Amino acid sequence: MPELTLRERRPEDLPIQWHWEHEQPRPAWKLWDAPYFHEPSQPSTLGLAEYCAKMNEQGSEGLRIIALDDRCIGEISRFQEKPRDSGWWEIGVLIYDPAHWGGGFGRQALRLWTDATFAETDAHLITLTTWSGNERMVRAAQRAGYRECARIPEARLWQGQRWDSVKLGILRREWENGRHEHVPTPTEHPPRTAR
């Protein structure tokens, strides 16, 4: 069985990330990871050397590589919502290759990152924001122990249709009490489809 881990970014990860973020003209992940922000973007002209220099400048604070058998398959990130002492952290998960979708890797990465975020920060609440069209992400978050805590109806316009913005969250006490060890029951509001 392949081993999924979260680790610091290494130089050998950068060509993989560049391939999925810039070299691929229309990667499938952009259709699910907030596609309304990617449309209608022009093909990237950022070369590998320039990308590596930019990433090395930025550093990797608040970011980990999602590694399958130690090979980069995506990234997971976090940032603290303002004000900085509120204890509210927002996370994001991205798995590049559709061949790695649907196998529980997103859920597993979310569990590992949630555990690390509560251990490494003062987080009181961790949230994740997606859209109603990304049902896989909603299910992965729910199976990781998150529950829907906000739904903004028809907030996102994508391909001429309206979609809900969906925020899922988990409190530290819920995590510590083992909420993530059980598959949660469906939310009160079923996922909304396009309008």
N, C-alpha and C positions, 0 to 999 in steps of 0.2 A: 504494500500500500504506500503511495507517495506521501512524503512528509511535508506539511505546510507549516512554514514559520514566518515570523516577521523579524526583519533584521535591518541594520543600518545599510544605507546605499553604498555600493562599491563601484570603483571605476568600470568594471566589466558589465555593470547594469546599464550604464548610460547608452551604449549602442542599441540595446533592446528597447529602452524607453524612447529613444529618438526614432527608431523604426516605427513604433506604434503611434507616437505622437506627431511625427512630422513626415517620415518617408512614405508611409501608407497614404494614398490619396483620399480614401473614404473608409476609414476603419469603422467596423461595426459598433465599437464601444461608443463612438460619438452619437449614434442614434439613440442611445439609452442614457448616457451621462449628461443630463441637462441639454438635450439637442437644440433647444431654442436659443442657447447661447452660442452654439457652433454654426448655426445657419445664418446667412449663406457665406461661409468663410471661403477664402481663396486657398488653393493648395499652398502648403507651406514651402518656403524657399530656404528655411533654416538648415544649414549643413551640419553634419555631425560634429566637426571641430568647434564650430560656433556654439552649438547646443551644449557640448561638454564644458566649454569655458563658462557659459551662462549658468549652468547647473552648479559648477564648482564655486562660482561667485555667490550664488544664492544660499548654498549650504543645504542641509537637510533637517533642520530643526522642525519638529512637529510632523515628521514624515518617516515612514518605514517602507521598506520593500516587502511585498508579498512574494515569498519564495516557495517554490514547489521543488522539493529535492535540491534546495539551495539555488535554483535558477529563478531569476526574476520573471514573474508573470503579471505583476501589477504593483500598485502602491496604495498605501492607506495613510490618511493625514488627519490632523486635528489643529484647531485653533481655538483660542479663548474668546468667547463673545464679550463685548464691552457692557458694563465696566469690568475691568480686568479682575477685580476681587469678587465677582459675583458667583464664581464656582460653576459657570455654565460653559461647557465645551461642546463644540460642533465637530463632528468627524465626517470623513468621506472615504469611500472605498472604490477602487477602480481595478478591474481585472481586464487586461487587454484582449486576449485571444478568446473568441467565442468557444473554442474547443475546451476551455476551462470553465465555462458557464454551466450552471445546472447541476454541478456535482457536490455542492455544499461548501466549496472553497470560500465563497463570499461570507457565508454564515460563520465559518470557522475563523476567518480573518477578523470579522467583527467581534467575535467573542474574545479572541486574543488581544485585540486593540482596546476593547472596553476594559478588560482586566488590567492592561498596562496603563491606560489613562487614569483609572481610579488609583492605581498603585503609585504612579509617578507625579500626579498633580493633586490639587485641592478640589478636584471636580465634585460637585454636589449633583449635577445633572449633566448627562451626555445626550446630545441630539444628533439626528441625521436627517437631512432634507432631501427629498426626491420628488417625483411627480407620479400621478396616477397611472400613466402609461407604462411605467417601469415596474410592473407587477412582481418581477423576480426580485428586485431590490427590496420592495415592501415585504415580501415573504421572508427573504433572508434576514432582514432586521427583526421581524416578529419572531422568527425561529431562534434568533440569537438572544431573545428576551426583551426586546424593545416593544413598546406599545404606541399606537397612534395617539398623538397628543394635540395635533392641529391639522386641519384640512382647510385650505383656502380654495373655494370653488372656482373653477374655470380661470385660474390665475395665469396659466401658461398657454400661449398660443404656439402650436406646432403643426406644420403642414395643413394650415387652414382649419384646424380643429382646436377646441378649448379643452384643457386638462386641468385637474386639480393639482395644487402644490400640497405635498404631504410631508409632515414633520413627525418623526418617531423619536421617542426618548426613553431613557431609563434613569432612575434616581440611584444614588450610591446605596441607599438602604435596601432597595429592591435587588440590586446586584448582589450585595452581601448576604441577603436572605435567600439567595438561590433562585431568583426568578429566571435566570438564564439557563437553569438546568432542566426546565420544563418547557415543552412547546406551548406557547400561549394559545388561548382560545381566540377565535376570529374577533376582529374589532367590531364594535357596534355598527360602524358605517362600512358597508362593503366598498371595495375599490370602485371608483367611478371610471367610466370609460369616456371616450371622447364625446364632445357635444357636437 
